[in-house]
Amino acid sequence: MVYDISSRESFDGLNFWKDIIEEKCSKETKILLIGNKSDLETIREISTKEGEELAEKHGYFFMETSAKKNLEGEVGRAFDLIINHLARKEIQKLTSDTNSEINAYQAKDLNRFPPEEQFKKKNCC
């Protein structure tokens, strides 16, 4: 879910999307909360702390980005987080299959993907 850090209305609207996700998606669905437009710091209406608190309250991943400036590649990191999480989940499923002949190889590959916890830090990394 994405909100504009310079718009209280977009942040308040997250409840609407949260309710839809909870209604339509499985309980295991992971959500990445992104505070976008971090380049608009001078007109910020939503503090980083407020975004972090909402994410923590609901168990979301959190980061702030600027899709416009993308100064530290944070937009790519948002996609990396999602891809890594899904890849880790799939590898874990495969390695839990005791009949799999490639369990050892897949378990080794699991270490290639960074843990999601690193993305819970302020501004992602």
N, C-alpha and C positions, 0 to 999 in steps of 0.2 A: 504494500500500500504506500502511496506517495502523497505527501502534502507539501505545500509551499510554505517555507518558513516565514514568509512575509505576509501570510494570509491566515488570520484566525479562523475564518470561515472554512478554509480547506482542512484545517486541523480538526475542527469540530465535526466536519462531515465524515471523518474516519469511523465514527460510531455506526453510521449507516452501512458502510462497506464491511465493517467487522461483523455486523449482524447477518449480512448476506452470506459472508464466508462461513460463518458458524452454521447457518441454515443449510447451505448447499454443499459444503465440503466435509471431508472426514475429520475426525478429532486430531489425527496425526498431521494434518496440513500445517506446514511451517510458513510463517509470515515474516517477510522482511519489511520493516517500516523505514521509509526513506524520507528524510527531511530534505527537500530539493530547494534549489536556488540559494545555496549557502554563499554565493557571491553577493547576495543582497543583505549583507550583515547590517548595514546602516539602517535598514527599514524592517529588520527582523521583528516579528510579533510572537514567534514561538521560540522559547529558549531551547538550547540543546538539552538542558536538564529535563525540561518538560517532555520532550520527545523520548528521552531515555527512560523516564519514569513510566510513560505509557507503554513502552515496549516491555519493560520489566514486569509491569502489572499483568500483561497478557502473555508473556513468554515469547515475545517476538524478537527477531534479530533487529538491530538498529544501526543506522549510519546516516550521515549527512553528505549530500553531494551538491555539485553544481553541474548540471547537464550542459550548461552553456560554456563554462570555463574548463571543467574537468581537469583541474590543476595537477592533481596527484593520481590521476587515473581511477578515481573513486567510482565512476560509472562502470568501468570494466570490473572493478572489484565486487560490485553488487552482483553482477552476473556470475563472477567466479564463485561467490558464496553460494548462490543457488545451485550452480552446476556441481560444485564440490560436495554440497550436502546430498544432492541426488545420487551422485556417483558413489559416495560412501555408503549410502543406504542400500543401493543395488549390490555393491560388493559384499556388504554384510549379509544380505539375503542369500547370495550365492555361496558365501563361505560357510554359512550355517547348514547348508545341505551336505550331510555326511556322505552322500553318494557321489558327490562331485569329484571328478578326477583332477580338477584344476584348483582345488581349495588353497593349496600352499601358494601357488602363483598369485591368486587373487588376494590372499591375505597380505602378501608382500606389497601389492599395489595399493592397498588401503592407506599405507603410510604416505603416499604421494599427495594426498589431499589434506590441506591444513584444517585443523579443528575449527568449528564454527565459533567457538568462544572468542577467538581473536577479533571477530567482527562485532562483538558486543561493546567494545571499547568506544569511547568518544570519537566521533568522526571516523569510524571504522577502524583505522589502524594507527 
